[in-house]
Amino acid sequence: MVNKRVDLTPVQIEHLKSLVTGLVSTNETVLDQHGRDESAIPPVRPSAVVMPQNTEEVAKVLAYCNTEKIPVVAFGAGSSLEGHVLPLFGGISLDLTAMNKIIEVRADDLIVRVQPGVHRIALNEKLASAGLFFSVDPGADATLGGMASTGAAGTTTVRYGSMRDNVLAMTAVMADGTIFNTGRETRKLSAGYDLTRLLVGSEGTLAVITELTLRIFGIPEKMAAAIVRFDSLADGVNAATAIVRSGISIARCEFLDAKCIKNVNAHDGLTLTEMPTLFFEFHGSPAGVAEDAQSVKEIVEDFGGSEFEWTSDEGARRKLWQARHNAYWAGIAANPGKRAVSTDAAVPLSKLADAVSVADQILAKHPYPYSILGHVADANFHCFVITDPAKPEELEDVRHITHEITMKMIEMGGTCTGEHGIGSGKIQALIEETGAPAVNIMRSIKLTLDPNNILNPGKVFN
């Protein structure tokens, strides 16, 4: 069983080359690229990077690695935030980006079949020509396989759901090389255990996903964006909560604190007022969108919202949301040479305002630059904390601070992560949240599907 670092021998590397038509690389630059993600967790190099071209090659690689007890960490865009793709025990990084075919678009059924290396933006560019789009939008241009593995969500979850709601079926490969299928191409399914959702969010610890069948949607007739400012974080969050409770069909509802606004202004050349701000998006008919925008305007005024602006201009809408998606990069750009710990949590909707205030109070006690933003319509928010990679003790300190926030969210009936996942950064928090008996059940499933612990060891639980 894998529980210590494994470095491949020249014989093992040569054998891996015989199993795939793609590249097997030990180039130092390539190893470095596959030894880090977007988290502040220190990099860890794999021994080799293997790039299969199809499901059958993935199966051959896994069967061999299982026999040799070589750790395997699946890799996509490397945009994860909790160390998911770090090869903590060496072995191979299984780069699936060459498996990037959009296999089939079935507009009449509103489904698409893709390989795991397809990027989200490329998929939507393809779908747009048919008047369709894939809804899950985490901001980063992640691969669909990575998004499924981490259970990604994002700005549109309040209207269209997360990956757990939009993956209908998949092909995957077990640790021993067995290829299997889950789910069906139907909107409803009640046959057997839900293996699809077991794998979605399993962070590559149970199997390697090699094909996905996804729900897609028709592009709305009309889209409009709106922004409104508040004097305080709490006022904005309370306004967002009231809007959700009112039943208005918003497509996105995001909150950015004043520091986020300052950063995106500098990064994207905007001139937004530097105050706590809500961003909205509305989808529907022209009349419905206008009505929803007016209803939101009336509600936010009750919470002290000011400078309400809305637009249906497509260019302005895209620019606004691109700035929101760039908030992470804007924060990095505002602190040259630094890294960021981006942690997320979700709480019951009624607790959201208190939860954000608690997080703000905890962060304000420490010297590290920070900002708070999030998908407040589904009570999921993010804390973005800057740390100096040249000072490892800072990262350790920030980890203690974010853990304190996480524990407070769990105490409030929330979860340690609404969308980032556990990775290697929130293992203890998962135990606190679910309890040891539930984690032991997860371990039992892991042991059954991957008895040699070769699939992404060191993630989700120890």
C-alpha positions in Angstrom: 0.0 0.0 0.0 1.3 3.5 -0.9 2.1 5.4 2.3 5.6 6.8 1.4 7.2 8.5 -1.6 7.7 6.4 -4.6 10.3 7.3 -7.2 10.1 5.4 -10.5 13.0 3.3 -11.8 14.3 3.7 -15.4 12.7 0.3 -16.1 9.3 1.4 -14.9 9.5 4.6 -16.9 10.4 2.7 -20.1 7.5 0.3 -19.5 5.0 3.2 -19.1 6.2 4.5 -22.5 5.2 1.3 -24.0 1.6 1.6 -22.7 0.7 5.0 -24.2 0.9 6.7 -27.6 1.3 10.1 -25.8 4.3 11.5 -24.0 5.9 10.1 -20.9 8.1 12.9 -19.6 10.7 13.3 -16.9 11.7 16.8 -18.1 12.2 19.1 -15.1 10.0 21.9 -16.4 7.2 19.5 -17.1 7.6 17.9 -13.6 7.4 21.4 -12.1 4.3 22.2 -14.0 2.6 19.1 -12.6 3.9 19.5 -9.1 1.8 22.5 -8.2 -1.7 23.9 -8.4 -3.2 27.3 -7.5 -3.1 26.7 -3.8 -0.3 28.1 -1.6 0.7 24.6 -0.6 4.4 24.0 -1.4 5.0 22.2 -4.7 5.8 18.4 -4.9 7.2 16.9 -8.1 6.0 13.6 -9.5 8.6 11.2 -10.8 7.1 11.3 -14.3 4.2 12.8 -16.3 2.2 10.3 -18.4 -0.2 11.6 -21.1 -2.6 8.9 -22.3 -4.8 9.4 -25.4 -7.8 7.3 -24.6 -9.7 5.2 -22.0 -7.9 2.0 -22.9 -4.4 3.6 -22.4 -5.6 5.0 -19.0 -6.6 1.4 -18.1 -3.2 0.0 -19.1 -1.4 2.6 -17.0 -3.5 2.1 -13.9 -3.3 -1.7 -14.1 0.5 -1.5 -14.3 0.8 1.2 -11.5 -1.5 -0.9 -9.3 0.8 -4.0 -9.7 3.9 -1.9 -9.1 2.2 0.1 -6.3 3.0 3.4 -8.1 0.9 6.4 -7.0 -1.3 8.1 -9.7 -2.6 11.6 -9.5 -4.9 12.7 -12.3 -4.1 16.2 -13.7 -6.1 18.6 -15.7 -5.7 22.4 -15.7 -4.0 22.5 -12.3 -6.4 25.2 -11.1 -7.5 23.5 -7.9 -7.2 25.4 -4.6 -6.7 22.7 -2.0 -3.7 20.8 -3.3 -5.7 18.2 -5.2 -3.2 17.6 -7.9 0.0 17.6 -5.8 1.7 14.2 -6.0 2.4 14.0 -2.3 3.9 10.5 -2.6 5.6 10.9 -5.9 4.7 8.4 -8.6 3.1 9.7 -11.8 1.0 12.7 -12.7 -1.6 11.3 -15.2 -2.1 14.3 -17.5 -5.5 13.9 -19.2 -5.4 17.1 -21.3 -4.7 15.3 -24.5 -8.1 13.6 -24.1 -9.9 16.8 -25.2 -12.5 15.7 -27.7 -16.1 16.9 -27.6 -17.5 13.6 -28.6 -21.1 14.4 -29.3 -23.6 17.3 -28.9 -27.2 16.2 -28.8 -29.2 19.4 -28.8 -32.6 17.7 -28.8 -31.7 15.9 -25.6 -29.8 18.8 -24.1 -26.7 16.7 -23.4 -23.1 16.6 -24.5 -20.5 13.9 -24.2 -16.9 15.0 -23.6 -13.5 13.6 -22.7 -12.1 14.8 -19.4 -9.5 17.2 -20.9 -12.0 19.5 -22.6 -11.8 23.0 -21.1 -15.0 24.7 -20.0 -14.6 27.8 -22.2 -13.8 25.6 -25.3 -17.0 23.6 -24.7 -19.1 26.7 -24.4 -17.6 28.2 -27.6 -18.6 25.0 -29.4 -22.1 24.9 -27.9 -22.8 28.6 -28.6 -23.1 27.9 -32.3 -26.1 25.7 -31.5 -27.7 28.2 -29.1 -26.6 26.1 -26.0 -24.3 26.4 -23.0 -22.9 24.4 -20.2 -23.8 26.2 -17.0 -21.2 25.3 -14.3 -18.9 28.3 -14.0 -16.2 28.2 -11.3 -14.4 31.1 -12.9 -11.2 29.3 -13.8 -11.0 27.7 -17.3 -10.8 24.3 -15.7 -11.1 21.0 -17.5 -14.4 19.1 -17.2 -12.8 16.1 -15.7 -11.2 18.2 -13.0 -14.5 20.0 -12.4 -16.3 16.6 -11.9 -13.5 15.2 -9.7 -13.7 18.2 -7.4 -17.5 18.6 -7.5 -17.0 22.2 -8.8 -19.7 24.8 -8.5 -19.5 28.6 -9.0 -21.4 31.7 -9.9 -24.4 30.1 -11.6 -25.1 27.3 -9.1 -28.1 29.2 -7.6 -30.0 28.8 -10.9 -28.5 25.8 -12.7 -26.8 23.6 -10.0 -23.3 22.3 -9.5 -21.4 19.5 -11.2 -23.3 17.0 -8.9 -26.5 18.2 -10.6 -25.1 18.3 -14.2 -23.1 15.1 -14.6 -25.6 12.5 -15.9 -23.2 9.6 -16.7 -19.5 8.8 -17.0 -16.9 6.3 -18.0 -14.2 5.7 -15.4 -11.2 3.4 -14.7 -10.6 1.7 -11.4 -7.2 1.4 -9.8 -6.8 -2.1 -11.2 -7.5 -0.9 -14.7 -11.2 -2.0 -14.8 -13.2 0.2 -17.1 -16.8 0.8 -16.0 -19.8 3.1 -16.8 -22.1 4.9 -14.5 -25.4 6.7 -15.0 -27.6 7.0 -18.1 -28.4 9.8 -20.6 -31.7 10.4 -18.8 -32.9 13.2 -16.5 -34.2 10.7 -14.0 -32.6 7.5 -12.8 -33.5 5.2 -10.0 -31.5 2.1 -10.8 -29.1 0.9 -8.2 -26.5 2.9 -6.2 -25.7 6.3 -7.5 -22.1 5.7 -8.6 -22.0 8.8 -10.7 -22.4 11.1 -7.7 -20.1 8.9 -5.7 -17.3 9.7 -8.2 -18.2 13.4 -8.6 -16.4 15.2 -5.8 -14.2 12.1 -5.0 -11.1 14.1 -6.0 -9.5 11.3 -8.0 -9.3 9.0 -5.0 -11.7 6.3 -6.2 -11.3 6.2 -10.0 -10.0 8.2 -13.0 -12.8 9.7 -15.1 -12.3 9.3 -18.9 -15.6 10.4 -20.3 -18.6 12.6 -19.1 -22.1 13.1 -20.2 -23.3 16.5 -19.1 -26.6 18.4 -19.0 -26.6 21.6 -21.1 -29.1 24.4 -21.5 -30.5 26.7 -24.1 -28.9 30.2 -24.1 -31.5 32.5 -22.5 -33.4 35.0 -24.8 -32.1 37.8 -22.6 -29.4 38.3 -20.1 -28.8 41.4 -17.9 -26.3 42.3 -15.2 -26.8 44.6 -12.2 -24.6 46.0 -9.4 -25.5 47.7 -6.1 -23.3 49.1 -3.3 -23.7 48.8 0.5 -22.2 50.5 3.5 -21.3 47.2 5.2 -20.7 43.5 4.4 -23.7 42.5 6.6 -26.1 44.8 4.7 -25.2 43.3 1.4 -25.4 39.7 2.6 -28.7 40.3 4.2 -30.0 41.9 1.0 -28.9 38.8 -1.0 -30.6 36.5 1.5 -33.8 38.4 1.2 -33.7 38.3 -2.6 -33.3 34.5 -2.6 -36.2 34.1 -0.1 -38.4 36.3 -2.4 -38.3 33.7 -5.1 -36.8 35.9 -7.8 -35.2 33.7 -10.4 -31.7 35.2 -10.4 -29.0 33.4 -12.4 -26.0 34.8 -10.4 -25.7 36.7 -7.2 -22.1 37.5 -6.0 -20.8 39.6 -3.2 -17.4 41.4 -3.2 -16.0 43.4 -0.3 -14.4 46.8 -0.8 -10.9 45.4 -1.1 -12.0 43.0 -3.9 -13.5 46.0 -5.7 -10.3 47.9 -5.4 -8.3 45.0 -6.7 -10.5 44.3 -9.7 -10.6 48.0 -10.6 -6.8 48.0 -10.8 -6.6 44.7 -12.6 -9.4 45.2 -15.2 -9.3 48.9 -15.6 -12.8 49.5 -14.0 -13.9 52.4 -12.0 -16.4 50.8 -9.6 -17.1 52.5 -6.3 -14.9 50.9 -3.7 -17.7 49.7 -1.4 -19.1 46.3 -0.5 -20.9 45.3 -3.8 -23.4 42.8 -5.0 -23.3 41.6 -8.6 -26.4 40.1 -10.2 -27.3 38.4 -13.4 -30.8 37.8 -14.7 -31.8 35.3 -17.5 -35.2 35.0 -19.2 -37.4 37.0 -21.6 -36.8 40.7 -22.0 -39.9 41.6 -20.0 -39.1 39.0 -17.3 -35.5 40.2 -17.0 -36.6 43.8 -16.6 -39.2 42.8 -14.0 -36.7 40.8 -12.0 -34.2 43.7 -12.0 -36.9 46.1 -10.8 -37.9 43.7 -8.0 -34.2 43.4 -6.9 -33.8 47.1 -6.9 -36.8 47.5 -4.6 -35.5 44.9 -2.2 -31.9 46.2 -2.0 -33.1 49.7 -1.2 -34.7 48.3 2.0 -31.2 47.2 3.1 -29.5 50.5 2.3 -28.3 49.5 -1.2 -27.3 52.5 -3.4 -26.1 53.3 -6.9 -28.1 50.5 -8.4 -27.2 50.0 -12.0 -28.3 47.4 -14.5 -27.6 46.8 -18.1 -28.6 44.3 -20.8 -25.6 45.4 -23.0 -23.8 42.2 -23.8 -20.3 43.8 -23.7 -20.8 45.5 -20.4 -22.3 42.3 -18.9 -19.3 40.2 -20.0 -16.8 42.8 -18.8 -18.4 42.9 -15.3 -18.4 39.1 -14.9 -14.9 38.8 -16.3 -13.8 41.2 -13.5 -15.6 39.0 -10.9 -13.9 35.9 -12.3 -10.5 37.7 -12.1 -10.9 38.6 -8.5 -8.4 35.9 -7.4 -5.8 37.1 -10.0 -6.5 40.7 -9.1 -5.7 39.9 -5.5 -2.5 38.3 -6.5 -1.6 41.2 -8.8 -2.2 43.6 -5.9 0.5 41.8 -3.9 3.4 41.0 -6.2 5.5 38.0 -5.3 2.9 36.7 -2.9 0.6 33.7 -2.9 -2.9 33.3 -1.6 -4.8 30.9 0.5 -8.3 30.8 -0.8 -10.7 28.9 1.5 -14.4 28.5 1.1 -17.3 27.5 3.4 -21.1 27.3 3.1 -23.7 27.7 5.8 -27.5 27.6 6.1 -28.9 30.7 4.3 -30.2 32.2 7.5 -26.7 32.1 9.1 -24.9 33.7 6.1 -24.7 37.3 7.4 -23.4 36.2 10.8 -20.9 33.7 9.2 -19.4 36.4 6.9 -19.1 38.8 9.9 -17.4 36.1 12.0 -14.9 35.4 9.3 -14.2 39.1 8.8 -13.7 39.6 12.6 -11.2 36.6 12.8 -9.2 37.8 9.7 -9.1 41.4 11.0 -7.2 40.3 14.1 -4.2 39.3 12.0 -1.7 41.2 9.8 -2.3 39.4 6.5 -4.1 41.2 3.7 -7.4 39.6 3.0 -10.7 40.0 1.2 -14.1 38.2 1.2 -16.3 37.4 -1.7 -18.7 34.6 -2.6 -21.7 33.1 -4.2 -24.0 34.5 -1.5 -27.2 33.4 -3.2 -26.3 29.8 -2.2 -24.7 30.8 1.1 -21.2 29.9 -0.1 -18.4 32.4 0.5 -14.6 32.6 0.1 -11.9 34.2 2.2 -8.8 35.2 0.3 -5.6 35.6 2.4 -2.3 36.7 1.2 0.9 35.0 2.3 4.6 35.4 1.5 6.1 32.1 0.0 9.5 33.2 1.2 8.2 32.9 4.8 6.9 29.4 5.3 5.8 30.2 8.8 3.2 32.6 7.4 1.5 29.8 5.5 1.4 27.8 8.6 -0.1 30.7 10.5 -2.7 31.4 7.8 -3.7 27.8 7.8 -4.4 28.0 11.5 -6.5 31.1 10.9 -8.5 29.6 8.1 -9.0 26.4 10.1 -10.4 28.6 12.9 -12.9 30.1 10.4 -13.8 26.7 9.1 -14.5 25.4 12.6 -16.8 28.3 13.3 -18.7 27.6 10.1 -19.1 23.9 11.1 -20.4 25.0 14.5 -23.0 27.1 12.7 -24.3 24.0 10.9 -22.3 24.7 7.8 -19.7 22.8 5.7 -16.0 23.2 5.6 -16.2 23.5 1.8 -19.0 24.3 -0.6 -17.0 23.8 -3.8 -13.2 23.7 -3.4 -13.1 20.2 -1.9 -11.0 18.6 0.8 -7.7 17.9 -0.9 -4.9 17.8 1.5 -5.8 21.1 3.3 -9.1 20.2 5.0 -8.7 16.6 6.1 -9.2 17.4 9.8 -12.1 19.6 9.1 -13.9 16.8 7.3 -13.6 14.6 10.4 -15.0 17.5 12.5 -17.9 18.0 10.1 -19.0 14.5 9.4 -17.7 12.6 12.4 -15.4 9.7 12.5 -18.0 7.0 11.7 -18.8 8.7 8.4 -15.2 9.2 7.5 -14.6 5.5 8.3 -17.3 4.6 5.8 -15.5 6.7 3.2 -12.3 4.8 4.0 -14.0 1.5 3.6 -15.2 2.6 0.1 -11.7 3.7 -0.8 -10.2 0.4 0.5 -12.7 -1.6 -1.6 -12.1 0.3 -4.9 -8.4 1.1 -4.4 -6.9 -1.4 -1.9 -3.3 -0.4 -2.7 -4.1 3.3 -2.2 -2.5 4.3 -5.5 -5.1 6.9 -6.5 -4.3 10.4 -5.2 -3.0 9.2 -1.8 -3.0 11.7 1.0 -6.2 13.5 -0.1 -9.6 13.7 1.5 -8.4 11.6 4.6 -5.2 10.2 5.9 
